[in-house]
Amino acid sequence: MGLINATVWDSADAAEDLAYALGKGEAVRMAFKLVRDSIIFTDRRILMIDIQGLTGSKKRFLTIPYRAITTFTLESAGHFDLDTEVTLTVSGSAPIAFNLSRGADVPGLVTLLTEYLAPGK
């Protein structure tokens, strides 16, 4: 997933559409769409879905437990509610970066990541 702008995806809609990929009792906290791909922040992990091929029948699921994220950065163009670049540094992997489009709850994402990346989580 590159630096394509991610748009907000309603958490309830994401939970309904991806019920097959969620664990029992797992709750979607935030979700974003990137053209055909998606990034879902749950109360347990980050789930990234990469739709591949012309027909979209091939899907790649990447699960990142919050404990594997060592750092995160958010960089905006000056106003916190405009496009914001998010970079997650994952232990043992290349950093994952994506842009959040205007309208995304960037302060909410900061709170979510801060909460789940706190020691002891």
C-alpha positions as CSV (number, residue, x, y, z in Angstrom):
1,M,0.0,0.0,0.0
2,G,1.5,3.3,-1.0
3,L,0.7,6.9,-0.3
4,I,-2.8,6.8,-1.8
5,N,-5.3,8.9,0.1
6,A,-7.4,6.9,2.5
7,T,-11.0,8.0,3.0
8,V,-13.1,7.4,6.1
9,W,-15.1,4.1,6.1
10,D,-17.9,3.9,8.6
11,S,-16.8,1.5,11.4
12,A,-20.2,-0.2,11.5
13,D,-20.1,-0.8,7.7
14,A,-16.6,-2.1,7.9
15,A,-17.5,-4.5,10.7
16,E,-20.4,-5.8,8.8
17,D,-18.5,-6.2,5.5
18,L,-15.5,-7.8,7.2
19,A,-17.3,-9.9,9.8
20,Y,-15.6,-13.0,8.3
21,A,-12.1,-11.5,9.1
22,L,-12.8,-10.4,12.6
23,G,-12.3,-12.5,15.7
24,K,-15.1,-13.2,18.2
25,G,-15.9,-10.0,20.0
26,E,-13.3,-8.0,18.0
27,A,-14.6,-4.4,17.5
28,V,-13.7,-2.1,14.6
29,R,-12.5,1.3,16.1
30,M,-11.6,3.1,12.8
31,A,-11.6,2.1,9.2
32,F,-10.3,3.6,6.0
33,K,-10.6,2.8,2.3
34,L,-7.7,3.2,-0.2
35,V,-9.3,2.8,-3.7
36,R,-9.8,-1.0,-3.5
37,D,-7.7,-1.6,-0.4
38,S,-8.6,-0.9,3.2
39,I,-7.0,-0.4,6.6
40,I,-9.0,-1.3,9.7
41,F,-8.0,-0.5,13.3
42,T,-9.7,-2.8,15.7
43,D,-9.4,-3.1,19.5
44,R,-6.9,-6.0,18.9
45,R,-4.9,-5.2,15.8
46,I,-4.5,-3.4,12.5
47,L,-5.9,-5.3,9.6
48,M,-4.7,-4.3,6.1
49,I,-6.5,-5.8,3.1
50,D,-4.8,-5.5,-0.3
51,I,-7.1,-6.4,-3.2
52,Q,-5.0,-7.8,-6.1
53,G,-5.6,-8.6,-9.7
54,L,-7.9,-7.1,-12.3
55,T,-11.0,-8.9,-10.9
56,G,-10.2,-8.3,-7.3
57,S,-10.8,-11.9,-6.5
58,K,-7.3,-12.3,-4.9
59,K,-6.9,-10.6,-1.5
60,R,-3.9,-10.3,0.8
61,F,-4.6,-9.9,4.5
62,L,-1.9,-8.4,6.7
63,T,-2.5,-8.4,10.5
64,I,-0.3,-6.2,12.6
65,P,-0.6,-6.6,16.3
66,Y,-0.3,-3.3,18.1
67,R,2.6,-4.7,20.1
68,A,4.6,-4.9,16.8
69,I,4.4,-1.2,16.2
70,T,7.4,0.6,17.6
71,T,6.6,4.1,16.5
72,F,4.1,6.1,14.5
73,T,4.2,9.5,12.9
74,L,1.6,11.8,11.6
75,E,2.5,14.7,9.4
76,S,0.1,17.3,8.0
77,A,0.4,20.2,5.6
78,G,-0.3,22.7,8.3
79,H,-3.9,22.2,9.3
80,F,-4.6,19.0,11.2
81,D,-7.8,18.3,9.3
82,L,-6.2,18.4,5.8
83,D,-4.4,15.4,4.2
84,T,-2.2,13.8,6.8
85,E,0.6,11.3,6.1
86,V,0.6,8.4,8.6
87,T,3.7,6.2,9.0
88,L,3.7,3.1,11.2
89,T,7.1,1.5,12.0
90,V,6.6,-2.2,12.5
91,S,9.2,-4.3,14.2
92,G,11.0,-6.6,11.7
93,S,9.3,-5.0,8.6
94,A,9.4,-2.0,6.4
95,P,7.5,1.1,7.6
96,I,3.9,1.3,6.4
97,A,2.8,4.7,5.1
98,F,-0.6,6.1,3.9
99,N,-2.3,9.4,3.6
100,L,-5.6,10.2,5.3
101,S,-7.9,12.5,3.4
102,R,-9.7,15.5,4.7
103,G,-12.4,14.5,7.1
104,A,-10.5,11.7,8.8
105,D,-10.5,11.8,12.6
106,V,-6.8,12.4,13.0
107,P,-6.9,13.3,16.7
108,G,-9.0,10.1,17.2
109,L,-6.4,8.1,15.4
110,V,-3.6,9.6,17.6
111,T,-5.6,8.7,20.7
112,L,-6.3,5.2,19.5
113,L,-2.6,4.5,18.6
114,T,-1.4,6.1,21.9
115,E,-3.8,4.0,23.8
116,Y,-2.9,0.7,22.2
117,L,0.9,1.4,22.0
118,A,1.1,2.2,25.7
119,P,3.4,-0.1,27.6
120,G,1.5,-3.1,29.0
121,K,-1.1,-3.2,26.3
